[in-house]
Amino acid sequence: MKDDETGREILRDKPRINQESIKFNELKKLPPNSLGYKYYEFMSSHEFTPDERPLVKYIPDFEIAYIYQRYKEIHDFLHTILFTNVALRSEVLIKWFEMVQLGLP
């Protein structure tokens, strides 16, 4: 992340994906084919909130802990962009995508 301008900005600012940063009432007003609306639709249809992801623990390096937290917080966006549900098969697909695109196990 340090080799990329956007990555450096994320590491510097450490934005979180939570109910404070994402206004679901605003997302549902977006065009139906927008990422924001589709994310709202996915989360609402499963009665999920972004705050359900527990905080990362037991990682002493604060920067690495933040990266792991961010990784957990983008998970539902991956469901959205890949048009998957939350069944086991879909979770395996998400993990495969993460491995190929992000280099993560």
C-alpha positions in Angstrom: 0.0 0.0 0.0 2.9 2.3 0.6 3.9 2.1 -3.0 0.6 3.6 -4.2 -0.6 7.2 -3.6 -4.1 6.1 -2.7 -2.7 3.4 -0.4 -0.5 5.9 1.4 -3.6 8.2 1.8 -5.6 5.3 3.3 -2.8 4.4 5.7 -2.4 8.0 6.7 -6.1 8.8 7.2 -7.2 5.3 8.3 -10.8 5.7 7.2 -13.3 3.2 8.6 -16.3 1.6 6.9 -19.0 1.8 9.5 -22.5 3.3 10.1 -20.9 6.6 10.9 -19.0 6.9 7.6 -21.7 5.3 5.4 -25.1 6.9 5.4 -27.5 4.2 4.3 -30.4 6.7 4.0 -28.3 8.5 1.3 -27.2 5.3 -0.4 -30.8 4.2 -1.1 -31.4 7.5 -3.0 -28.6 6.8 -5.5 -29.3 5.4 -9.0 -30.3 1.7 -8.9 -27.2 0.6 -10.9 -24.7 2.5 -8.7 -22.3 0.7 -6.4 -23.7 2.7 -3.4 -27.2 1.6 -4.1 -26.2 -2.0 -4.8 -24.2 -2.0 -1.5 -27.3 -0.6 0.3 -29.5 -3.2 -1.3 -27.2 -6.1 -0.4 -26.7 -5.0 3.2 -30.4 -4.3 3.7 -31.6 -7.5 2.1 -29.5 -9.5 4.6 -30.1 -7.1 7.5 -26.4 -6.5 7.9 -24.6 -3.4 9.1 -21.0 -2.5 8.5 -20.5 -2.3 12.3 -20.9 -6.1 12.6 -17.3 -6.7 11.8 -15.4 -7.1 15.1 -12.3 -5.1 15.6 -9.0 -6.8 14.9 -7.2 -8.0 18.0 -3.8 -9.5 18.9 -1.8 -7.7 16.2 0.7 -5.5 17.9 1.6 -3.5 14.8 -1.1 -0.8 14.5 -0.6 -0.3 10.8 -0.9 -4.0 10.0 -3.9 -4.2 12.4 -5.6 -1.4 10.5 -4.9 -3.2 7.1 -6.6 -6.3 8.5 -9.5 -4.3 9.8 -9.9 -2.6 6.4 -9.7 -6.0 4.7 -12.6 -7.2 6.9 -14.6 -4.0 6.3 -14.5 -4.3 2.5 -15.8 -7.9 2.5 -19.4 -6.9 1.8 -18.4 -4.6 -1.0 -16.9 -7.7 -2.7 -20.2 -9.5 -2.3 -21.8 -6.5 -4.0 -19.4 -6.2 -6.9 -19.4 -9.9 -7.5 -23.2 -10.2 -7.3 -23.0 -13.1 -4.7 -25.1 -14.0 -1.8 -23.8 -15.2 1.6 -23.9 -19.0 1.0 -20.8 -21.1 1.5 -20.2 -21.3 -2.2 -20.3 -17.5 -2.5 -17.8 -17.1 0.4 -15.4 -19.5 -1.3 -15.8 -17.4 -4.5 -15.0 -14.2 -2.4 -11.9 -15.9 -1.0 -10.7 -17.0 -4.4 -11.2 -13.4 -5.7 -9.3 -12.0 -2.7 -6.4 -14.4 -3.4 -6.2 -13.6 -7.1 -6.8 -9.8 -6.9 -5.4 -8.9 -3.5 -2.8 -11.6 -3.0 -4.4 -12.6 0.3 -5.0 -16.1 1.5 
